[in-house]
Amino acid sequence: MKKIGIIGAMEVEIDTLRAAMSLASTKEISGMTFYEGTLDGVQIVLVRSGIGKVFASMAAEIMAVLYEVDALINTGVGGGIAEGLSIGEVVLATKLVQHDMDTSPLGDPVGLISGINVIYLPCDEALTKELFLAMDTLGYPHRRGIIASGDQFICDREKKDRIVSLFDASVCEMEGAAIAQVAYVNRIPCAVLRAISDNGNEEASVDYPTFVAEAAEKSANVLRAFLQKQAAKNN
């Protein structure tokens, strides 16, 4: 992988990465600032996409078509909806689903993405394995699991339980599956990384602002550990 595209939805998810970059250029496209340079010896393009699936897919498509990245990684925070998943734990996606995609009145299964006719969007096995190995070096509690994306902040047990029941998801958030869909149609390896900032229940609106910065830092640290391993391999 010569050039890796890194997408975070919010400033808190990319600020430490941007601060550590050796910056070569910046470019404003569609209201987003793309930072191109190196981080930990690896060539990257970094962007804050904005929140939600539309902004995330815009950023991913620009990465794929204009910057011609060799892989896409989405880093950030999410709500832990699986039983036993704690705030501060890190989850790496095995696959992703859009939990708010629903054409079931037409006879389709919930979550089916029309046009490509899949429910679950795959993550690249080799890339995911390398990120998981990077997690091992940091000592954070971590696991793999299905990540569900939708244009909703989940803070309701009934909604949370429905997503788990339908898709066996471990995490809910608002961007990963959109990025994975862009990667899928462009045939680019993709991985999605989430540190847990809340548990998607009625306390989420309080827990999220309390823990979002700490969770985002953990996700960024995992990403940097991965990049350092990649640089060591290249050397």
N, C-alpha and C positions, 0 to 999 in steps of 0.2 A: 504494500500500500504506500504509494508515493505521496499522496495528499489525502488528508482526512477532513471531512466536513463535520463540524461540531455545532449542534443547535441546542440552545437553551431558551425557554420561553420568556424568562424574566431576568432582569439585571442581576439579581442576587445569585442566579444560577451560572452566570458567565463572568462576573466581575473579577474573581480571583484568577481565572484562566487568562483573561485579557491582560491583567496586570503583569502576569509572568511571561507573556509572549515577547519574542523579538519580532517587532512589527515591521512588515515590509510595505504594506499598502492598506488603505481603507477605501471603501466605495459605498456610496449610498444608492440603494436600489429598492424601489417600492416602499420607501419609508423605513427600510432596515439598513443598518450599517454592517457591512461585511469586513472583517478584519483578517487579512492574509499575512502569514509569517510562519515562524517556527515556535514550537513549545516543547521543551525537553528534548530538543534535537529532532523533532518530527515536523514536517511541513503540514500546516493546518489552515483551514478557513473557519472562522468563528463568527457566529451571529446570535443576537437576541431576536427571536422571531416575533415575539408577542404571544399573548395567551390565546389558545384555542386552535382547532384543527385547520381552519382556513389559513391563518398566519403561518402555522407550522408547515403546511404543504407548500405555501408560496416560498418559504425559505429553502425547503428541501429541493424544490424544482430548480431554483436559481443555483443552488450548490451543484446539482446534477448536470445542468445544461450549460451554464456559463462558466463555472469553475472546474467542471469535469473532475469532481472528487472521485477517489477510488473507494471510499466507504463513507457512510453516514452514521454518526453516533449522536443520539439524543440524550442529554444529561439533565438532571434536575430532581425535583421532589414529587411525591405523590401520596395519596391516601392508602394506608394499609387496610385492606378489607378482608383478608383471610384470617381465620382464627389463629391466634398465637403470634401474629405479626406485630412487632412492637415499634413504637416511634424510635427512630434512629437506626433501624435495620436497613440494609441495602438490598435491593432486589434487581436482578438482571432478567430481562424478558426472555422467555423461551419462544414466545410468539405473542402477537397482539390482536386485539379485536376492537371494533368500534361499537360500543354498547348501545349507542343511540341511533345506530343504523337499523331501520325497521320498515321493511316492506311486507311484513307478515300478512296484512290484509289481502295481499295478492297471492298468497300461498307460499311465500318464501320463508325460510327459517329466519328468526331474528338475528341480526348481525350480518346477513349476507350482503356483500358489496356488489351491486349490479355492475355488469361490464366485465369484471374479472371473475365473478362468481365464486368467491371464496369468503369464508367467515374469518378464519384466522390467517393473519399475515406473518410469514416466517421471519425469524432473525437468522443471520448468518452464523452457522455453527462454529466455524473457525474463529471468527471475530469474537463471538460470545465466550468461547472457551478461553481466549487470551484475556479478556476482561475479567472473567471469573478467577483466573489464576492471579491477576493483579489484586483482586479483593483479598485473596489469601494472605498477601504480604502485609496488609494493614491491620488485621485483627478486628475489623468490624464484623458484627453479626451479619451474615448475608445468606441469601438463598436465590434460587431461580424460580420463576413463576410466570403465569400469564398476566399481562398488563392490559387493562381495558381503558379505552379512551372515549371521551364524549365531551360535548360542550356544556358541561354541568360541573359545578363544584358539589361533590357528594358530601352531604352532612345529615343524612337521614338513614336510620337503620333499615327501613323497609326498602329503600332504593339500593342500598349497599347489599342487602341479602338477595335482592333480585339479580344483581350483576353476578354475584357469586354463584347463584343457582343456575343461571343461564350459561355462564361461560367458564366456571371454575377459576375465576380470576383471583389473583392475590393483591393487585394494586389497581386503583383507579386514578386517572389523571386526564389531561385535556389535549395532548399533542402527539404522543408516541405512535399511535396507530396511523395517523395521517402521514407522518414521516415514513413509516414502514410501507405504506401504500405507494408513495412516490418512489421509494427504493425498489419496491417490487416491480413496478411497471418499467422502471429504467434499468433494472437488472444490476443494481448496485448493492454490495453487502451493507447490512444495517444492523445496529444494536441499539437497545434502549435501556437506560440505567436510571433507577429511581431510588432515592433515599426517602424513608418514610417520615413525613412531617405531621401526620394526624391519622386517625383511624376511620375516617369516613362516616362517623356517627354524629350524634347531636352535639358532642363536644368539639367537633372539628373546627368550627369557626373561632374557637378560643385557642385550641392547640396549634393550629396552622401558623398564625402570626408569632406564636411563642417559639416554635421550633423550626420555622422555615429556613432561617439563616444557617443554623447548625446542620440541618439535613442537606442543604445545598452544598455546604463545604465538604461534607463527606462524599457526596457524589463527585465533586470536582477532584477530590484527592484520589479517588479510585481511578478516574480518567487519567490523571497525571502519572500514577503508578503504572498504568497500562502503557502510556506513551514512553515512559522511561525504559520499560522492557523492550518496546519496539526499537527504540534508538540503540539499545545495547545489542540487539540482534543484527541490526544493520551495520554495526561497527565490528 
